[in-house]
Amino acid sequence: MLQSIPSQFNLDVASTAHSAPAILSRMLRIVTQLVFGFLALLALLALIPICPLPTLGRSTWWLQPFPWDATYDYVVVGGGTAGVTVASRLAEKGHNVALVEAGGTYEWSRPLSRIPGAATIGIGADVATASSIDWKFVARRVPGANYRDIHYPRGKCLGGSSALNFMIYQRPSEGAMDKWAELVGDVSYSYNETLKYFKRTIAFSPPNAESSRPDTPYNSSAFDSKGEPLRVSYPQFAMPFSTWARQGFSAIGIEEIDGFDSGKLEGHQFCAMTIHPADETRSSSDAAFLYSGRGLKTLSVYQSTRAEKVLFDSRLRATGVRVSGIWGYTLWAKQEVILSAGVFQSPQLLMLSGVGPRDTLLHHGIRPVMDAPGVGQNMWDHVFFGPSYPVSVETFSRLTQDPLWLIWQAANYLIRHEGVLTNPSTDYLAFEKLPQHLRQGLSPAVEDTLAWFPDDWPEIEYLAASAFVGNFSNPFFQQPARGQYGSIVTSIVAPTSRGNVTLRSRHAKDLPIINPNWLDTESDQKLAVAAYRRIRKVFQTTAMEAILTGPEYFPGLQFQSDAEILNIIRNTMMTIYHASCTCKMGMKSDRMAVVDHKARVFGVERLRVVDASAFPLLPPGHPQSVVYMLAEKIAADIINSPLLSQ
C-alpha cells in the first residue's frame, strides 16, 4: 500500500473523519462510483453497434484457437501497443501469425477504458486502485520516493498499456531521433528516415468546428492522408483551465508552437490524442488494428494465455514459445519469435529462457543459453509532480462532487459524444530547457551530464491538469469535496537516473522485481526543484491570477527551501508510465546492448524484441508514438527480408 505522506501534506484529516463534510464526501464518492458503474454498463451496450467484432482467421473475441501445439510463421508474445501492430502488419502480408496475450479484450471486460474521461480511474499510486486489466506491478520501497511503495500501471489486455494511458500522441525532437541513430549505428533511425513510419500508423483528424477549440494550430504536413488505422485527433471538449495555462506559459517566456509532431518540442500547445473523432472513444492498438473490421485472416489471437519461455535448438535458434492457458502447450515458429511483452516482461521472458545476466540465471536455477548482462538494466523513466490551486473555472473536480452533473456529462458523452468526458483532463503541454538565468544552481558536473542531450532535447515538460493532483494515490476519487482545482505538473524529460528489472523467481507467473531508481542523481533532483519553482511562477503570472480563488492549496507556499521542495516531490511523485530501455538497442561493441538495429537479440537467432524495452534511449515526452514507429519499422524490415535473421 502507498505509505502516508507526512501529516503536513496529508489530505485525509483523521480528526474530522466523522464530521459532516467527511460523511458527505464519502456519500458523494459512493454515488459517483455507482454512476460510473452504470456508465460502464452503458459503454458496453454502446460498444455493440459502434465496434465491429474482429474477423480473424483462426480466432475471434469469443472463439480462440484450440489450446494445443501449433505451428506458425511468426509467434508474437504480447498483445500490447507494439505486439498488435507487428502481428497485424505481418498478417496483412499473408504470414501466419500467432499473437499471445495474457489478458483479454478490454472493450468487453472493462468498457470504461474506452472513455477518455475515465483515464484517471485505476491508475493511482496506490495499487488498491488498480483495475481488472492491470498487471498490478508495484515498485517497493523506492528510495527516491521516500521509501513509498508505488503502483506501476501496465495493461493486461489486448491493446496493453494503450488501453490505460492518457492517449497523448506526440513525437520526439529531431535531435532525439538522430541521437538514437548515432547510438545504434544506423542512419535509418534518424528523424527524417523514421518520419514515414511515424506517419504510417496514423489517421489524423484536425480540430473541427464543433469542438470547443476549433482554432487549435497543427502542422498538416506531419501526417499522411493514407495513414491508418490508429485514430489521432483532438478531444471535442478542451479543458477551460488549459486556456489559462496557455497564457501563463507565454507569460514566463515559453513560445506557443503549432503542435508536437514536427520534430520540435520546445514550446506549448494543446496536444493531439489517440481518440476516435467519430464517437470520442479511446483508439488503442486493439481498437485500431483488431476492432476496425480489417479482416486479418491469417492472425490467430491466443487470449488469457501466458508465455512461459522461448525455446531454442542446438544452434541457438528460437524455435517456439512454451505457453500456458487451460494447460501448457507449444506454439512453434517457422520464421521468428518476436517478444513484445513490455518493458518489464520482455526482459523477464528473456531471462526465463536463459538469455540474461549469467549470475542472475544461475541464482534462479536457469540454464544459461546466452550471457547477456544488459537484459533488465538501463531502465529510463519519467515521473511527475506539482502543486494544485483553487480556481474559478470548471474542472474535473466537479465530477466527483456533483452526481447530477456527472450524470448529465455521462449522458452528453454517450448520446452526443460531447462534454468533459471526451477529455482525459490533461490536454495542454509545454516543453523547455531550464532558462539560462535559472541555471545558476546547477553545478558544472550537472551541466556536463546534461550536455549529453542534443540541443533540441527539452529538459522539462509541463502538463496542465484540470484537477487536484496531490500524491496521485487515487486521482479520481481523492478530489476535495468542495471547490474547483487546477494543477500544473512537471516531468524531467532529460533524466539521468537509471533503474533495472530482475527476476523474482524462475516462474513466469511471478511478476519481476522492478527498481526504477527515480531521482537518484543530482541532475534529476536539481531539475525537479527548479521545475517546481517554475510552475509556481506560472501561477503567479497576471494571466493565471485572474482565475485563482485563493493561495496554493497543495502543498502550500510555506514550503520554500530547496530541501523542503525536494521532500515534497519525493512524497508526492508518481511515474508517468514511460519505463523503457531494459533490452536496449545498440551496437555489438556495447556489452550492455541486448538487441541490434533490427531488434534482433545478440547471441541467438530468430528472436527479436519489439517494444519500449528495445529503445536505446527514452525520447523526451510521451513515447506512445515511438512504440508504434518502432513496430512499423521492424515489421517492414521483416516483410522486406523475411529470412534476414537466419
Order of alpha helices (4+ residues) and beta strands (2+ residues): alpha-beta-alpha-beta-beta-alpha-beta-beta-beta-beta-alpha-alpha-beta-beta-alpha-beta-beta-beta-beta-beta-beta-beta-beta-alpha-beta-alpha-beta-beta-beta-alpha-alpha-beta-alpha-beta-beta-beta-beta-alpha-alpha-alpha-beta-beta-alpha
